[in-house]
Amino acid sequence: MTKKKNMVVPSIITLLILMVLIYLFASVKQPYLECSKKVTDQYGNTINEDLIVELNNNKISKMSLTKKITLNEKYLKNEQYLKQTKDALDKSYNYLDDAVVISRGTNYVIVEIEVDDDETLILNNISFTDNEDLKIKINPNTKSSEVVTLKIKDKYTEGELMTRMKNNGYMCK
């Protein structure tokens, strides 16, 4: 009878420790970073990028990017500009296969990208020219100093990634 009484207290303590450990594992969140950048060019077109990066063991494990390109009203008179913009984005992101959804509204094109495999995203890589005809330019050069390139499995602490993004004009939280 005394053996059973002596086992009750250690059993309760063990159970409490197990419950605390389960709670800690369940409540641990992977660090993530949310960054955005909005640029209006000299032609009145707006490019808005919203990025969420999840880090796991100081490596990028997942990225979600939404790019919204809103054209100036003067370019909306001709339907071809929105179509050209959507087609150019389609070609630019075809290397990501099913990770990309491109949709079009009355004055904008939205690109939504979700990557968690061994993929690369290029940010800040869209510009326009207007020589009597609006043309979209997409910079695919991952080594260019004008763009931000992020790849799954790149090593960053949360602070390092935030600093890199802020140095490239992004607002992060």
CNS distance restraints for C-alpha pairs under 8 A (distance, minus, plus):
assign (resid   1 and name CA) (resid   5 and name CA) 6.66 0.50 0.50
assign (resid   2 and name CA) (resid   6 and name CA) 6.11 0.50 0.50
assign (resid   3 and name CA) (resid   7 and name CA) 6.27 0.50 0.50
assign (resid   4 and name CA) (resid   8 and name CA) 6.50 0.50 0.50
assign (resid   5 and name CA) (resid   9 and name CA) 7.57 0.50 0.50
assign (resid   6 and name CA) (resid  10 and name CA) 7.56 0.50 0.50
assign (resid   7 and name CA) (resid  11 and name CA) 6.10 0.50 0.50
assign (resid   8 and name CA) (resid  12 and name CA) 6.19 0.50 0.50
assign (resid   9 and name CA) (resid  13 and name CA) 6.26 0.50 0.50
assign (resid  10 and name CA) (resid  14 and name CA) 6.01 0.50 0.50
assign (resid  11 and name CA) (resid  15 and name CA) 6.09 0.50 0.50
assign (resid  12 and name CA) (resid  16 and name CA) 6.17 0.50 0.50
assign (resid  13 and name CA) (resid  17 and name CA) 6.19 0.50 0.50
assign (resid  14 and name CA) (resid  18 and name CA) 6.17 0.50 0.50
assign (resid  15 and name CA) (resid  19 and name CA) 6.21 0.50 0.50
assign (resid  16 and name CA) (resid  20 and name CA) 6.23 0.50 0.50
assign (resid  17 and name CA) (resid  21 and name CA) 6.19 0.50 0.50
assign (resid  18 and name CA) (resid  22 and name CA) 6.14 0.50 0.50
assign (resid  19 and name CA) (resid  23 and name CA) 6.14 0.50 0.50
assign (resid  20 and name CA) (resid  24 and name CA) 6.18 0.50 0.50
assign (resid  21 and name CA) (resid  25 and name CA) 6.24 0.50 0.50
assign (resid  22 and name CA) (resid  26 and name CA) 6.08 0.50 0.50
assign (resid  23 and name CA) (resid  27 and name CA) 6.07 0.50 0.50
assign (resid  24 and name CA) (resid  28 and name CA) 6.13 0.50 0.50
assign (resid  30 and name CA) (resid  54 and name CA) 6.74 0.50 0.50
assign (resid  30 and name CA) (resid  55 and name CA) 6.23 0.50 0.50
assign (resid  30 and name CA) (resid  56 and name CA) 6.02 0.50 0.50
assign (resid  31 and name CA) (resid  54 and name CA) 6.11 0.50 0.50
assign (resid  31 and name CA) (resid  55 and name CA) 5.48 0.50 0.50
assign (resid  31 and name CA) (resid  56 and name CA) 7.09 0.50 0.50
assign (resid  31 and name CA) (resid 158 and name CA) 7.08 0.50 0.50
assign (resid  32 and name CA) (resid  52 and name CA) 6.92 0.50 0.50
assign (resid  32 and name CA) (resid  53 and name CA) 5.44 0.50 0.50
assign (resid  32 and name CA) (resid  54 and name CA) 4.23 0.50 0.50
assign (resid  32 and name CA) (resid  55 and name CA) 5.70 0.50 0.50
assign (resid  32 and name CA) (resid 158 and name CA) 7.31 0.50 0.50
assign (resid  33 and name CA) (resid  51 and name CA) 7.98 0.50 0.50
assign (resid  33 and name CA) (resid  52 and name CA) 5.64 0.50 0.50
assign (resid  33 and name CA) (resid  53 and name CA) 5.21 0.50 0.50
assign (resid  33 and name CA) (resid  54 and name CA) 6.54 0.50 0.50
assign (resid  33 and name CA) (resid 158 and name CA) 7.10 0.50 0.50
assign (resid  33 and name CA) (resid 162 and name CA) 7.31 0.50 0.50
assign (resid  33 and name CA) (resid 172 and name CA) 6.90 0.50 0.50
assign (resid  33 and name CA) (resid 173 and name CA) 6.28 0.50 0.50
assign (resid  34 and name CA) (resid  50 and name CA) 7.40 0.50 0.50
assign (resid  34 and name CA) (resid  51 and name CA) 5.71 0.50 0.50
assign (resid  34 and name CA) (resid  52 and name CA) 4.52 0.50 0.50
assign (resid  34 and name CA) (resid  53 and name CA) 6.57 0.50 0.50
assign (resid  34 and name CA) (resid 172 and name CA) 5.53 0.50 0.50
assign (resid  34 and name CA) (resid 173 and name CA) 5.51 0.50 0.50
assign (resid  35 and name CA) (resid  50 and name CA) 5.91 0.50 0.50
assign (resid  35 and name CA) (resid  51 and name CA) 5.16 0.50 0.50
assign (resid  35 and name CA) (resid  52 and name CA) 6.47 0.50 0.50
assign (resid  35 and name CA) (resid 165 and name CA) 7.40 0.50 0.50
assign (resid  35 and name CA) (resid 170 and name CA) 5.93 0.50 0.50
assign (resid  35 and name CA) (resid 171 and name CA) 5.36 0.50 0.50
assign (resid  35 and name CA) (resid 172 and name CA) 4.12 0.50 0.50
assign (resid  35 and name CA) (resid 173 and name CA) 6.52 0.50 0.50
assign (resid  36 and name CA) (resid  48 and name CA) 7.29 0.50 0.50
assign (resid  36 and name CA) (resid  49 and name CA) 5.37 0.50 0.50
assign (resid  36 and name CA) (resid  50 and name CA) 4.37 0.50 0.50
assign (resid  36 and name CA) (resid  51 and name CA) 6.08 0.50 0.50
assign (resid  36 and name CA) (resid 170 and name CA) 5.32 0.50 0.50
assign (resid  36 and name CA) (resid 171 and name CA) 5.33 0.50 0.50
assign (resid  36 and name CA) (resid 172 and name CA) 6.55 0.50 0.50
assign (resid  37 and name CA) (resid  48 and name CA) 5.75 0.50 0.50
assign (resid  37 and name CA) (resid  49 and name CA) 5.25 0.50 0.50
assign (resid  37 and name CA) (resid  50 and name CA) 6.75 0.50 0.50
assign (resid  37 and name CA) (resid 169 and name CA) 6.67 0.50 0.50
assign (resid  37 and name CA) (resid 170 and name CA) 4.78 0.50 0.50
assign (resid  37 and name CA) (resid 171 and name CA) 6.32 0.50 0.50
assign (resid  38 and name CA) (resid  46 and name CA) 7.00 0.50 0.50
assign (resid  38 and name CA) (resid  47 and name CA) 5.75 0.50 0.50
assign (resid  38 and name CA) (resid  48 and name CA) 4.31 0.50 0.50
assign (resid  38 and name CA) (resid  49 and name CA) 6.41 0.50 0.50
assign (resid  39 and name CA) (resid  46 and name CA) 5.61 0.50 0.50
assign (resid  39 and name CA) (resid  47 and name CA) 5.31 0.50 0.50
assign (resid  39 and name CA) (resid  48 and name CA) 6.44 0.50 0.50
assign (resid  40 and name CA) (resid  44 and name CA) 5.81 0.50 0.50
assign (resid  40 and name CA) (resid  45 and name CA) 5.48 0.50 0.50
assign (resid  40 and name CA) (resid  46 and name CA) 4.26 0.50 0.50
assign (resid  40 and name CA) (resid  47 and name CA) 6.38 0.50 0.50
assign (resid  41 and name CA) (resid  45 and name CA) 5.55 0.50 0.50
assign (resid  41 and name CA) (resid  46 and name CA) 6.47 0.50 0.50
assign (resid  41 and name CA) (resid 127 and name CA) 7.79 0.50 0.50
assign (resid  41 and name CA) (resid 128 and name CA) 7.81 0.50 0.50
assign (resid  43 and name CA) (resid  72 and name CA) 7.09 0.50 0.50
assign (resid  43 and name CA) (resid 128 and name CA) 7.96 0.50 0.50
assign (resid  43 and name CA) (resid 130 and name CA) 7.78 0.50 0.50
assign (resid  44 and name CA) (resid  71 and name CA) 7.13 0.50 0.50
assign (resid  44 and name CA) (resid  72 and name CA) 5.11 0.50 0.50
assign (resid  45 and name CA) (resid  69 and name CA) 7.23 0.50 0.50
assign (resid  45 and name CA) (resid  70 and name CA) 5.72 0.50 0.50
assign (resid  45 and name CA) (resid  71 and name CA) 4.56 0.50 0.50
assign (resid  45 and name CA) (resid  72 and name CA) 4.96 0.50 0.50
assign (resid  46 and name CA) (resid  68 and name CA) 7.86 0.50 0.50
assign (resid  46 and name CA) (resid  69 and name CA) 5.70 0.50 0.50
assign (resid  46 and name CA) (resid  70 and name CA) 5.04 0.50 0.50
assign (resid  46 and name CA) (resid  71 and name CA) 6.50 0.50 0.50
assign (resid  46 and name CA) (resid  72 and name CA) 7.74 0.50 0.50
assign (resid  47 and name CA) (resid  67 and name CA) 6.97 0.50 0.50
assign (resid  47 and name CA) (resid  68 and name CA) 5.79 0.50 0.50
assign (resid  47 and name CA) (resid  69 and name CA) 4.60 0.50 0.50
assign (resid  47 and name CA) (resid  70 and name CA) 6.48 0.50 0.50
assign (resid  47 and name CA) (resid 126 and name CA) 7.80 0.50 0.50
assign (resid  48 and name CA) (resid  66 and name CA) 7.98 0.50 0.50
assign (resid  48 and name CA) (resid  67 and name CA) 5.61 0.50 0.50
assign (resid  48 and name CA) (resid  68 and name CA) 5.12 0.50 0.50
assign (resid  48 and name CA) (resid  69 and name CA) 6.46 0.50 0.50
assign (resid  49 and name CA) (resid  65 and name CA) 7.01 0.50 0.50
assign (resid  49 and name CA) (resid  66 and name CA) 5.70 0.50 0.50
assign (resid  49 and name CA) (resid  67 and name CA) 4.51 0.50 0.50
assign (resid  49 and name CA) (resid  68 and name CA) 6.54 0.50 0.50
assign (resid  49 and name CA) (resid 123 and name CA) 7.87 0.50 0.50
assign (resid  49 and name CA) (resid 124 and name CA) 7.93 0.50 0.50
assign (resid  50 and name CA) (resid  65 and name CA) 5.71 0.50 0.50
assign (resid  50 and name CA) (resid  66 and name CA) 5.16 0.50 0.50
assign (resid  50 and name CA) (resid  67 and name CA) 6.52 0.50 0.50
assign (resid  51 and name CA) (resid  63 and name CA) 7.06 0.50 0.50
assign (resid  51 and name CA) (resid  64 and name CA) 5.67 0.50 0.50
assign (resid  51 and name CA) (resid  65 and name CA) 4.51 0.50 0.50
assign (resid  51 and name CA) (resid  66 and name CA) 6.52 0.50 0.50
assign (resid  52 and name CA) (resid  63 and name CA) 5.65 0.50 0.50
assign (resid  52 and name CA) (resid  64 and name CA) 5.12 0.50 0.50
assign (resid  52 and name CA) (resid  65 and name CA) 6.53 0.50 0.50
assign (resid  53 and name CA) (resid  60 and name CA) 6.75 0.50 0.50
assign (resid  53 and name CA) (resid  61 and name CA) 7.64 0.50 0.50
assign (resid  53 and name CA) (resid  62 and name CA) 5.90 0.50 0.50
assign (resid  53 and name CA) (resid  63 and name CA) 4.57 0.50 0.50
assign (resid  53 and name CA) (resid  64 and name CA) 6.61 0.50 0.50
assign (resid  54 and name CA) (resid  60 and name CA) 5.92 0.50 0.50
assign (resid  54 and name CA) (resid  61 and name CA) 5.63 0.50 0.50
assign (resid  54 and name CA) (resid  62 and name CA) 5.12 0.50 0.50
assign (resid  54 and name CA) (resid  63 and name CA) 6.34 0.50 0.50
assign (resid  55 and name CA) (resid  59 and name CA) 5.25 0.50 0.50
assign (resid  55 and name CA) (resid  60 and name CA) 4.57 0.50 0.50
assign (resid  55 and name CA) (resid  61 and name CA) 5.39 0.50 0.50
assign (resid  55 and name CA) (resid  62 and name CA) 7.21 0.50 0.50
assign (resid  55 and name CA) (resid 156 and name CA) 7.90 0.50 0.50
assign (resid  55 and name CA) (resid 157 and name CA) 7.84 0.50 0.50
assign (resid  55 and name CA) (resid 158 and name CA) 7.44 0.50 0.50
assign (resid  56 and name CA) (resid  60 and name CA) 6.40 0.50 0.50
assign (resid  56 and name CA) (resid  61 and name CA) 5.88 0.50 0.50
assign (resid  58 and name CA) (resid 155 and name CA) 5.66 0.50 0.50
assign (resid  58 and name CA) (resid 156 and name CA) 5.21 0.50 0.50
assign (resid  58 and name CA) (resid 157 and name CA) 4.95 0.50 0.50
assign (resid  58 and name CA) (resid 158 and name CA) 7.36 0.50 0.50
assign (resid  59 and name CA) (resid 152 and name CA) 7.48 0.50 0.50
assign (resid  59 and name CA) (resid 153 and name CA) 5.01 0.50 0.50
assign (resid  59 and name CA) (resid 154 and name CA) 5.39 0.50 0.50
assign (resid  59 and name CA) (resid 155 and name CA) 4.39 0.50 0.50
assign (resid  59 and name CA) (resid 156 and name CA) 5.70 0.50 0.50
assign (resid  59 and name CA) (resid 157 and name CA) 7.45 0.50 0.50
assign (resid  60 and name CA) (resid 151 and name CA) 7.16 0.50 0.50
assign (resid  60 and name CA) (resid 152 and name CA) 5.05 0.50 0.50
assign (resid  60 and name CA) (resid 153 and name CA) 4.86 0.50 0.50
assign (resid  60 and name CA) (resid 154 and name CA) 5.50 0.50 0.50
assign (resid  60 and name CA) (resid 155 and name CA) 6.59 0.50 0.50
assign (resid  60 and name CA) (resid 156 and name CA) 7.15 0.50 0.50
assign (resid  61 and name CA) (resid 116 and name CA) 5.93 0.50 0.50
assign (resid  61 and name CA) (resid 117 and name CA) 7.99 0.50 0.50
assign (resid  61 and name CA) (resid 152 and name CA) 5.64 0.50 0.50
assign (resid  61 and name CA) (resid 153 and name CA) 6.07 0.50 0.50
assign (resid  62 and name CA) (resid 114 and name CA) 7.54 0.50 0.50
assign (resid  62 and name CA) (resid 115 and name CA) 5.76 0.50 0.50
assign (resid  62 and name CA) (resid 116 and name CA) 4.35 0.50 0.50
assign (resid  62 and name CA) (resid 117 and name CA) 7.71 0.50 0.50
assign (resid  62 and name CA) (resid 152 and name CA) 6.58 0.50 0.50
assign (resid  63 and name CA) (resid 113 and name CA) 7.89 0.50 0.50
assign (resid  63 and name CA) (resid 114 and name CA) 5.87 0.50 0.50
assign (resid  63 and name CA) (resid 115 and name CA) 5.33 0.50 0.50
assign (resid  63 and name CA) (resid 116 and name CA) 6.46 0.50 0.50
assign (resid  63 and name CA) (resid 152 and name CA) 7.72 0.50 0.50
assign (resid  64 and name CA) (resid 112 and name CA) 7.46 0.50 0.50
assign (resid  64 and name CA) (resid 113 and name CA) 5.60 0.50 0.50
assign (resid  64 and name CA) (resid 114 and name CA) 4.52 0.50 0.50
assign (resid  64 and name CA) (resid 115 and name CA) 6.50 0.50 0.50
assign (resid  65 and name CA) (resid 111 and name CA) 7.82 0.50 0.50
assign (resid  65 and name CA) (resid 112 and name CA) 5.82 0.50 0.50
assign (resid  65 and name CA) (resid 113 and name CA) 5.05 0.50 0.50
assign (resid  65 and name CA) (resid 114 and name CA) 6.55 0.50 0.50
assign (resid  66 and name CA) (resid 110 and name CA) 6.94 0.50 0.50
assign (resid  66 and name CA) (resid 111 and name CA) 5.57 0.50 0.50
assign (resid  66 and name CA) (resid 112 and name CA) 4.54 0.50 0.50
assign (resid  66 and name CA) (resid 113 and name CA) 6.36 0.50 0.50
assign (resid  67 and name CA) (resid 110 and name CA) 5.61 0.50 0.50
assign (resid  67 and name CA) (resid 111 and name CA) 5.06 0.50 0.50
assign (resid  67 and name CA) (resid 112 and name CA) 6.60 0.50 0.50
assign (resid  68 and name CA) (resid 108 and name CA) 6.72 0.50 0.50
assign (resid  68 and name CA) (resid 109 and name CA) 5.79 0.50 0.50
assign (resid  68 and name CA) (resid 110 and name CA) 4.44 0.50 0.50
assign (resid  68 and name CA) (resid 111 and name CA) 6.46 0.50 0.50
assign (resid  69 and name CA) (resid 108 and name CA) 5.39 0.50 0.50
assign (resid  69 and name CA) (resid 109 and name CA) 5.28 0.50 0.50
assign (resid  69 and name CA) (resid 110 and name CA) 6.40 0.50 0.50
assign (resid  70 and name CA) (resid 107 and name CA) 5.78 0.50 0.50
assign (resid  70 and name CA) (resid 108 and name CA) 4.20 0.50 0.50
assign (resid  70 and name CA) (resid 109 and name CA) 6.63 0.50 0.50
assign (resid  71 and name CA) (resid  75 and name CA) 6.41 0.50 0.50
assign (resid  71 and name CA) (resid  76 and name CA) 6.98 0.50 0.50
assign (resid  71 and name CA) (resid  82 and name CA) 7.70 0.50 0.50
assign (resid  71 and name CA) (resid 107 and name CA) 5.80 0.50 0.50
assign (resid  71 and name CA) (resid 108 and name CA) 6.07 0.50 0.50
assign (resid  72 and name CA) (resid  76 and name CA) 6.94 0.50 0.50
assign (resid  72 and name CA) (resid 107 and name CA) 7.80 0.50 0.50
assign (resid  73 and name CA) (resid  77 and name CA) 7.35 0.50 0.50
assign (resid  73 and name CA) (resid 107 and name CA) 7.61 0.50 0.50
assign (resid  75 and name CA) (resid  81 and name CA) 6.56 0.50 0.50
assign (resid  75 and name CA) (resid 134 and name CA) 7.64 0.50 0.50
assign (resid  76 and name CA) (resid  81 and name CA) 7.12 0.50 0.50
assign (resid  76 and name CA) (resid  82 and name CA) 7.45 0.50 0.50
assign (resid  76 and name CA) (resid 107 and name CA) 6.54 0.50 0.50
assign (resid  79 and name CA) (resid  83 and name CA) 6.60 0.50 0.50
assign (resid  80 and name CA) (resid  84 and name CA) 5.84 0.50 0.50
assign (resid  81 and name CA) (resid  85 and name CA) 6.10 0.50 0.50
assign (resid  81 and name CA) (resid 134 and name CA) 6.93 0.50 0.50
assign (resid  81 and name CA) (resid 135 and name CA) 7.85 0.50 0.50
assign (resid  82 and name CA) (resid  86 and name CA) 6.17 0.50 0.50
assign (resid  82 and name CA) (resid 104 and name CA) 7.72 0.50 0.50
assign (resid  82 and name CA) (resid 107 and name CA) 7.35 0.50 0.50
assign (resid  82 and name CA) (resid 108 and name CA) 7.06 0.50 0.50
assign (resid  82 and name CA) (resid 109 and name CA) 7.09 0.50 0.50
assign (resid  83 and name CA) (resid  87 and name CA) 6.07 0.50 0.50
assign (resid  84 and name CA) (resid  88 and name CA) 6.00 0.50 0.50
assign (resid  84 and name CA) (resid 135 and name CA) 7.97 0.50 0.50
assign (resid  84 and name CA) (resid 136 and name CA) 7.78 0.50 0.50
assign (resid  85 and name CA) (resid  89 and name CA) 6.24 0.50 0.50
assign (resid  85 and name CA) (resid 109 and name CA) 7.36 0.50 0.50
assign (resid  85 and name CA) (resid 136 and name CA) 6.29 0.50 0.50
assign (resid  86 and name CA) (resid  90 and name CA) 6.09 0.50 0.50
assign (resid  86 and name CA) (resid 102 and name CA) 7.26 0.50 0.50
assign (resid  86 and name CA) (resid 103 and name CA) 7.80 0.50 0.50
assign (resid  86 and name CA) (resid 104 and name CA) 7.29 0.50 0.50
assign (resid  86 and name CA) (resid 109 and name CA) 6.31 0.50 0.50
assign (resid  87 and name CA) (resid  91 and name CA) 6.31 0.50 0.50
assign (resid  88 and name CA) (resid  92 and name CA) 6.07 0.50 0.50
assign (resid  88 and name CA) (resid 136 and name CA) 7.40 0.50 0.50
assign (resid  88 and name CA) (resid 138 and name CA) 7.77 0.50 0.50
assign (resid  89 and name CA) (resid  93 and name CA) 6.12 0.50 0.50
assign (resid  89 and name CA) (resid 102 and name CA) 7.90 0.50 0.50
assign (resid  89 and name CA) (resid 111 and name CA) 7.78 0.50 0.50
assign (resid  89 and name CA) (resid 138 and name CA) 7.93 0.50 0.50
assign (resid  90 and name CA) (resid  94 and name CA) 5.97 0.50 0.50
assign (resid  90 and name CA) (resid 102 and name CA) 7.23 0.50 0.50
assign (resid  92 and name CA) (resid 138 and name CA) 7.30 0.50 0.50
assign (resid  92 and name CA) (resid 140 and name CA) 7.52 0.50 0.50
assign (resid  93 and name CA) (resid  97 and name CA) 7.68 0.50 0.50
assign (resid  93 and name CA) (resid 100 and name CA) 7.11 0.50 0.50
assign (resid  94 and name CA) (resid 100 and name CA) 7.96 0.50 0.50
assign (resid  96 and name CA) (resid 100 and name CA) 6.57 0.50 0.50
assign (resid  96 and name CA) (resid 119 and name CA) 7.43 0.50 0.50
assign (resid  99 and name CA) (resid 113 and name CA) 5.47 0.50 0.50
assign (resid  99 and name CA) (resid 114 and name CA) 5.28 0.50 0.50
assign (resid  99 and name CA) (resid 115 and name CA) 6.13 0.50 0.50
assign (resid 100 and name CA) (resid 111 and name CA) 6.86 0.50 0.50
assign (resid 100 and name CA) (resid 112 and name CA) 5.66 0.50 0.50
assign (resid 100 and name CA) (resid 113 and name CA) 4.57 0.50 0.50
assign (resid 100 and name CA) (resid 114 and name CA) 6.83 0.50 0.50
assign (resid 101 and name CA) (resid 111 and name CA) 5.82 0.50 0.50
assign (resid 101 and name CA) (resid 112 and name CA) 5.15 0.50 0.50
assign (resid 101 and name CA) (resid 113 and name CA) 6.55 0.50 0.50
assign (resid 102 and name CA) (resid 109 and name CA) 7.12 0.50 0.50
assign (resid 102 and name CA) (resid 110 and name CA) 5.64 0.50 0.50
assign (resid 102 and name CA) (resid 111 and name CA) 4.52 0.50 0.50
assign (resid 102 and name CA) (resid 112 and name CA) 6.37 0.50 0.50
assign (resid 103 and name CA) (resid 109 and name CA) 5.81 0.50 0.50
assign (resid 103 and name CA) (resid 110 and name CA) 5.30 0.50 0.50
assign (resid 103 and name CA) (resid 111 and name CA) 6.65 0.50 0.50
assign (resid 104 and name CA) (resid 108 and name CA) 5.91 0.50 0.50
assign (resid 104 and name CA) (resid 109 and name CA) 4.40 0.50 0.50
assign (resid 104 and name CA) (resid 110 and name CA) 6.22 0.50 0.50
assign (resid 105 and name CA) (resid 109 and name CA) 6.15 0.50 0.50
assign (resid 115 and name CA) (resid 119 and name CA) 6.59 0.50 0.50
assign (resid 115 and name CA) (resid 152 and name CA) 7.84 0.50 0.50
assign (resid 116 and name CA) (resid 152 and name CA) 6.54 0.50 0.50
assign (resid 117 and name CA) (resid 152 and name CA) 6.54 0.50 0.50
assign (resid 118 and name CA) (resid 151 and name CA) 7.09 0.50 0.50
assign (resid 118 and name CA) (resid 152 and name CA) 5.35 0.50 0.50
assign (resid 118 and name CA) (resid 153 and name CA) 7.25 0.50 0.50
assign (resid 119 and name CA) (resid 151 and name CA) 5.70 0.50 0.50
assign (resid 119 and name CA) (resid 152 and name CA) 5.70 0.50 0.50
assign (resid 120 and name CA) (resid 149 and name CA) 6.89 0.50 0.50
assign (resid 120 and name CA) (resid 150 and name CA) 5.67 0.50 0.50
assign (resid 120 and name CA) (resid 151 and name CA) 4.18 0.50 0.50
assign (resid 120 and name CA) (resid 152 and name CA) 6.53 0.50 0.50
assign (resid 121 and name CA) (resid 149 and name CA) 5.76 0.50 0.50
assign (resid 121 and name CA) (resid 150 and name CA) 5.35 0.50 0.50
assign (resid 121 and name CA) (resid 151 and name CA) 6.23 0.50 0.50
assign (resid 122 and name CA) (resid 140 and name CA) 7.35 0.50 0.50
assign (resid 122 and name CA) (resid 142 and name CA) 6.76 0.50 0.50
assign (resid 122 and name CA) (resid 147 and name CA) 6.57 0.50 0.50
assign (resid 122 and name CA) (resid 148 and name CA) 5.70 0.50 0.50
assign (resid 122 and name CA) (resid 149 and name CA) 4.57 0.50 0.50
assign (resid 122 and name CA) (resid 150 and name CA) 6.56 0.50 0.50
assign (resid 123 and name CA) (resid 147 and name CA) 5.79 0.50 0.50
assign (resid 123 and name CA) (resid 148 and name CA) 4.94 0.50 0.50
assign (resid 123 and name CA) (resid 149 and name CA) 6.24 0.50 0.50
assign (resid 124 and name CA) (resid 146 and name CA) 7.42 0.50 0.50
assign (resid 124 and name CA) (resid 147 and name CA) 5.16 0.50 0.50
assign (resid 124 and name CA) (resid 148 and name CA) 6.28 0.50 0.50
assign (resid 125 and name CA) (resid 138 and name CA) 5.56 0.50 0.50
assign (resid 125 and name CA) (resid 139 and name CA) 4.97 0.50 0.50
assign (resid 125 and name CA) (resid 140 and name CA) 7.27 0.50 0.50
assign (resid 125 and name CA) (resid 146 and name CA) 7.39 0.50 0.50
assign (resid 125 and name CA) (resid 147 and name CA) 5.46 0.50 0.50
assign (resid 125 and name CA) (resid 148 and name CA) 7.85 0.50 0.50
assign (resid 126 and name CA) (resid 136 and name CA) 7.09 0.50 0.50
assign (resid 126 and name CA) (resid 137 and name CA) 5.75 0.50 0.50
assign (resid 126 and name CA) (resid 138 and name CA) 4.68 0.50 0.50
assign (resid 126 and name CA) (resid 139 and name CA) 6.48 0.50 0.50
assign (resid 127 and name CA) (resid 136 and name CA) 5.94 0.50 0.50
assign (resid 127 and name CA) (resid 137 and name CA) 5.14 0.50 0.50
assign (resid 127 and name CA) (resid 138 and name CA) 6.55 0.50 0.50
assign (resid 128 and name CA) (resid 134 and name CA) 6.75 0.50 0.50
assign (resid 128 and name CA) (resid 135 and name CA) 5.54 0.50 0.50
assign (resid 128 and name CA) (resid 136 and name CA) 4.50 0.50 0.50
assign (resid 128 and name CA) (resid 137 and name CA) 5.63 0.50 0.50
assign (resid 129 and name CA) (resid 133 and name CA) 7.90 0.50 0.50
assign (resid 129 and name CA) (resid 134 and name CA) 5.77 0.50 0.50
assign (resid 129 and name CA) (resid 135 and name CA) 5.27 0.50 0.50
assign (resid 129 and name CA) (resid 136 and name CA) 6.56 0.50 0.50
assign (resid 129 and name CA) (resid 137 and name CA) 7.41 0.50 0.50
assign (resid 130 and name CA) (resid 134 and name CA) 4.45 0.50 0.50
assign (resid 130 and name CA) (resid 135 and name CA) 6.29 0.50 0.50
assign (resid 139 and name CA) (resid 147 and name CA) 7.71 0.50 0.50
assign (resid 141 and name CA) (resid 147 and name CA) 7.94 0.50 0.50
assign (resid 142 and name CA) (resid 147 and name CA) 7.22 0.50 0.50
assign (resid 142 and name CA) (resid 148 and name CA) 7.72 0.50 0.50
assign (resid 142 and name CA) (resid 149 and name CA) 5.91 0.50 0.50
assign (resid 143 and name CA) (resid 147 and name CA) 7.97 0.50 0.50
assign (resid 143 and name CA) (resid 149 and name CA) 7.89 0.50 0.50
assign (resid 148 and name CA) (resid 168 and name CA) 7.46 0.50 0.50
assign (resid 150 and name CA) (resid 154 and name CA) 7.02 0.50 0.50
assign (resid 156 and name CA) (resid 160 and name CA) 5.70 0.50 0.50
assign (resid 156 and name CA) (resid 161 and name CA) 5.66 0.50 0.50
assign (resid 157 and name CA) (resid 161 and name CA) 6.24 0.50 0.50
assign (resid 158 and name CA) (resid 162 and name CA) 6.15 0.50 0.50
assign (resid 159 and name CA) (resid 163 and name CA) 6.11 0.50 0.50
assign (resid 160 and name CA) (resid 164 and name CA) 6.20 0.50 0.50
assign (resid 161 and name CA) (resid 165 and name CA) 6.16 0.50 0.50
assign (resid 162 and name CA) (resid 166 and name CA) 6.07 0.50 0.50
assign (resid 162 and name CA) (resid 172 and name CA) 6.43 0.50 0.50
assign (resid 163 and name CA) (resid 167 and name CA) 6.02 0.50 0.50
assign (resid 164 and name CA) (resid 168 and name CA) 6.53 0.50 0.50
assign (resid 165 and name CA) (resid 169 and name CA) 6.64 0.50 0.50
assign (resid 165 and name CA) (resid 170 and name CA) 5.35 0.50 0.50
assign (resid 165 and name CA) (resid 171 and name CA) 7.58 0.50 0.50
assign (resid 165 and name CA) (resid 172 and name CA) 7.41 0.50 0.50
assign (resid 166 and name CA) (resid 170 and name CA) 4.78 0.50 0.50
assign (resid 166 and name CA) (resid 171 and name CA) 6.05 0.50 0.50
assign (resid 166 and name CA) (resid 172 and name CA) 6.88 0.50 0.50
